[in-house]
């Protein structure tokens, strides 16, 4: 079969040099120096080729990109932050489509090729945010694979009518159902989880819940989520975002909770947050629990920070967990590539038959990529060079 593209003079992750060929948006060979027939060539100039980055947790509807810088509104609890955000949301006249497109383009330029976005669904905004994100999903399909979670940011039980909206969101095209602090926000673990898992079961979709509740309470909620996952046959289709509690438990509680998470194949998303605890990556992986990363807040009402750079996110994981060895940096790299790709159900590795979604970086190894976070990144999506202003093809 004729190749559409050959990437020449490329450094492969194993340290050898060669070429990568692409046809019909898929990788067709790795290491071949001289493919028989090729339509176009791209000189990598000895750059390292790595899988495209995948953001496992972002909020396209929340970003304030495209607006003048807005001072952060304080709030020291999740509930207060929710109310501060809703207040700010009422004053914004720039639509989600405009702000979200700026974020997608920013993420793409930095090497992100796929993402999972949590979109607010509540009785004030209804499904407007979802409708906007569905538009963005279609408009930017050439740059980004987008998966959408219907997220009850204001709670479910304390915001009557949200349960019906969650159901409607799945009918309208959301890919997963979300949840938020069953105890801390709704004050009813069973009632909240009943709604989340009933909607998931009805529509045959996965679940991704935000869990900020800490300590023994958070661990109890994790075990309840795992039990429901097993009971409904949703093994491998459930993720819990944040799960700060996993970094606060004694050995006994951590062990029994991690074992149940592994049995239910529940994945844990962490942003490696600064002032609070984070799930311990290596101990969780040793128990068989999948761990992945996401950006979460990028210039929004929750934080004035966040730039969407997943190589930087991997480096933050290393800093928070005291990772220094090459193999540690390589592990952190998988948390922003293969791991989230697996969680969102796509083949995101650098293998024959995988989508031709990859980066070329001016470094000598994956460890150096995480340590250096080079600004110069050449991004390919389905075999097309989508790097802004980049052009080094020869025919």
N, C-alpha and C positions, 0 to 999 in steps of 0.2 A: 504493500500500500504506500502510495506517495505521502511523504510527510508534508504538512503545511509549513512547518517551522523547525529549524534546528538551532539550538542554543550552543554555540561553539565556545571552546576555550573556557570551560566552566570547571570550577573546583567542586567536587562532590563532597558531601559530609564525611565520607570515610577517608578523605585526604588525597584521593586520586583525581587526576584531571581527565576530562573527556568531553562528551557532548550529550545533550538531551534532545530528543525529538518529540514533536507534538503533531497530532492529526485529529481533526474533528473535536478539538477542545480537550483531548486526553493525552496523557503522557504515553508514548508508544515505545520508547527505548531510553535506557539510561546507560551512559558509558560509551555508546557507539561513536567512533571518531568520524566515519564517513558514510552516512546513510545514502542509499543508492540514488534516490530521487527526492529532491526537496524544493519547495516553492520559494522559501525565504530563509535567510540566515541572520542570526544575531550574535555579535561578538561580545561575549561576557567579560573578556579581558581578565581572565583568571578570578573573577568574583565567585564567592561561595553561593551555591544554590541551596535554598531551604524551603520547607513548606510554607504556604501563606499563613498569616496570622489569623486566629479566630477569636473573636470577642464573645465570651460565654455569657455576658451579662451587661447590658447597656440600656439606657432609656432614651430613645430617639425623641420622644414627645416632651421630655423635660428640659433639654438643653436650651440655654439662653444665647447660643451663638447667633450672630446676626443682629443682636441688640447692643446698645451701649452697655458698658460694664455696670452691673447692678450690685450695690453693696449687699453683703450677706445679711440675712435676717436671722438673729439669734433664736435658739430654741434648744434646750438641753435634754429633751426627751423625744422619742419617735413621734408621739402624738403632737407635741408642739411643733415639730418640724413639718408634719403633715399639714397642720393648720396654717403655718407660715407659707408653705408652698401654695396652698389653695388661694390664700389672699393674694399672693404675687401673680398667680395664674390669671386671676380676674382682671389684672391690669395690663396684661400683655396683648398687644394687637398684631403681633407678627405670628402668622399661622404656623402650626406644627410642620406643614409641608416645607416651608421656607427654612425653618431652623433645623429640621431633621435632615434636609438635603445637604446643608452645610456640614453637618456632623458626618454623614455618610462619606462625603467627598474627603473630609479631613482624615477619617479612618482609612479609607482606601489609599490615600497618598502615603500613609505610613506603613502600608503592607497588609492591612486587614482585608480578607476576602470573604468572610462570613461572620454573622453575628446573631445573637439572640436578644431581642428587644422586649422589655416589659413595658406595656402601655397601660396607663391608668384607665380604669373603668369604674365609674361611680355614678350616683344619681344626679350629680351636678353637671358633669361633662358628658354623661351617657357613653355613646360609642363613637363620638367625634374623633377622639385620638386614634382609635383603632382604624377608622375609615381613612384618616390621614396616613397612617403607617402602611396600610394596604396599598394606597396609591404610591407611596415611596418604594415599597417592595417591588412593584411592577416597573416603576420608572427606572430604578437602579439595578435591575437584574443583571445588567452587563458588568456591573462593578462589584456587586455584593449579593451573597445568598443571605436572605433575611428570614428569620423565624420569629414569630410574635407570640408573646405570652399575655393573656388577658389578666391584668394585675389589679386586684381590689385594694388600692393604696389607702382608701379611707375605711377599710374594714368591710366585713360582709354583714354580720349581725347588727352592728351598731349603725349601719347605713341601710335601712330597709329598702328593698327593691334591687339591691346590688346582686343578689343571688340570681334573679331573673335576667339581669343584664349580663352576667357571666355566661349564662346559657345562650343568650342572644349573640354574644361575642363569638362563641364557638360556631354558631350557625352562620355568622357573617364572614368567617374566614380566619379567625385566630387559630394558631397551631397548638397551643397548650393553655392550660388553666393555671393561674397563680393563686397565691394565698399570702397572708401576712400575720405573723405573731398571733396565733390562735388565742393564747392566754393574754399577752400584753396589750393587744388592741381590742379584741372582741370579748375577752374575759370568759371564753367558753371553748376549751380545746376541742371537745367532741362536736359541738355544734358547728364550729368553723370548718373542721376537717370533714364533717358530713357533707357540707355543701361542695367543698373543693373536689372531693373524691367522687361524689355523685355526678357532678358535671363531667369530670374526666371519664368516668365509666360510661355515662350516657353517650358521649361523643367519641369514645375510643381514642382518647388523646393522652399525652403525658402531662406531668405536673412539675411546676417549679415554684416553690414557696420561698418567700423571704422569711428568715427567722433571726430576729435580733435578741429574743429572750435568752437570758444567760443562765449559767450554772446548772443546777439540778433540774430546774424547771425546763430549760431549753433541751436538756438531754431527755427528759420525759417526753417532750413533744416530738423529738426526733424518733424515739422508739415507737410512739403512736403512729407517726407517719410511716415508719417501716412496716408495722403490723398491717396497716391498711393497704400498703403497696402489695404485700404478700397475699393478702386476702382477695384482692381484686385482680391478681395476675398482672400487675403493672411493673413487675420486676424489670429493671433496666430502663424504665421510662420516667423515673422521678428524680428530681434534683432538689437540693435545698441550698439556697443562697445565703451566704454569710456564716450562719451556724457558729457564732462566736463562742457559744457554750463549750464547744469541743476543746477549746484552749484553756478551759477553766476547771476541768474535772479531775478528781483523783483517779488513780490507776484502775480501781474497780469499776467506777461508773464509765470511764472512758472505754475500758475493755468491753463491757457488755453492750454499750451503745454502738461502738465501732463494729462489733461482731454482727449485730442485727442490721446495721447499715449495709455491710458487705453481703449478708444473706439476701437482702432485698435489692441489692445492686443499686443503691441510691448514691448518686454523685453529689459531691460537695463543692460549691463554688466559693472561692475566696478572692477578695480584692487586695489581700495583705494590708488591711487598714492600719493606720498609725497608732492612735491612742487607745485602741481596745484590743482584746485578745483575738487571735486568729486560729483556725484549725491547724494542728501540727501536720504538715504534709507527709513527711516520711513515716511517722507512726501510723497514720491513716492508711497509707499505701501498703505498709507492712501487714495490715489487717485485711487488705483486699478491697479497700474503699477507693473509688475513683475520685480524684481531685482535679479541679480545673480553675481557670482564672477568668476574670472579666474586669472591665473598667468601672462599671456602675456609673457614678456621677461624673459628668463632664460639663463643667461650667453651668451649674444649675442652682436651684434654690437650696439644695442640700449641701453643696460645696462650691466655692468659687474656683476650686482647683480641678485637676483632671485634664489630660490632653489626649487620651485615647491611644497613646503609644504603648503597645503591648510588650515590646522589648524592654521598655522602662518598667512595666508592671512585673515582668519576670525578674528584673534586677531588684525590685522592691521586695519580692518574695525572698530572694537570696539574703537581702539585708535583714529582714525581719526574722528569718529562721537561721541566721548565721551560716549560710552556705558560702563556701569559698573554693572548694575543689572543682576541677573541670566537670566531673560527673554530676556535681550538685547544680552547676549552672546549666548543664544539659538537661537535667531533670526539670528545672524551672522553665526551660524553653518548651518542653512538652506540654506544660500547663497552659500555654498560649497558642499551641498548634494542634498536635494530635489529640490531646485529651478533650478540649472543648469540641473539636470536630467530631469526635466519637459521640459525645453527649448529645449533640444536636442532630446526629444521625447522618453524617456525611463521611465520605472517604476522603480524608484530608492529608494523607501521607504523601511522601515523595516516592511513589512506586509506579511501575507500569500498570496502566489501566486507570490510574487516579486522574481526577480533573487536573488540568495543567494550570493550577493556581500556586504560584511560587514567587519567591523573592530572589534577587541577586544582590548580595551584600559585599562591600569591599573589605572583607575580613578573611582570616585563615581558618576559623573554626566556629562552631556554634557557641562555645564558651566565650570566645572573643566577641561574638555578636551581642551576647547578653551583657558583657562587661562594658563594651564600647558604645552600644546603641547607635550605630552610625546613622548620620542624617541622610546620607545618599543611599537610596533604596530604589531598585528597579522592580516594579510590580507587574506580574502577569496574571491575568484572570482568563481562564479558559483558553490559554495560549495567546492571548492578545496583550500587548504591552499597554497598560492603562496608566503608566506613570505620567503625571502631568509634565508636558514639555520634553519627554524623553523620546529619542528616535535614533536607533543605531542599527537599522535593518540594511541588509544588502540582498539583492535578488539575483 
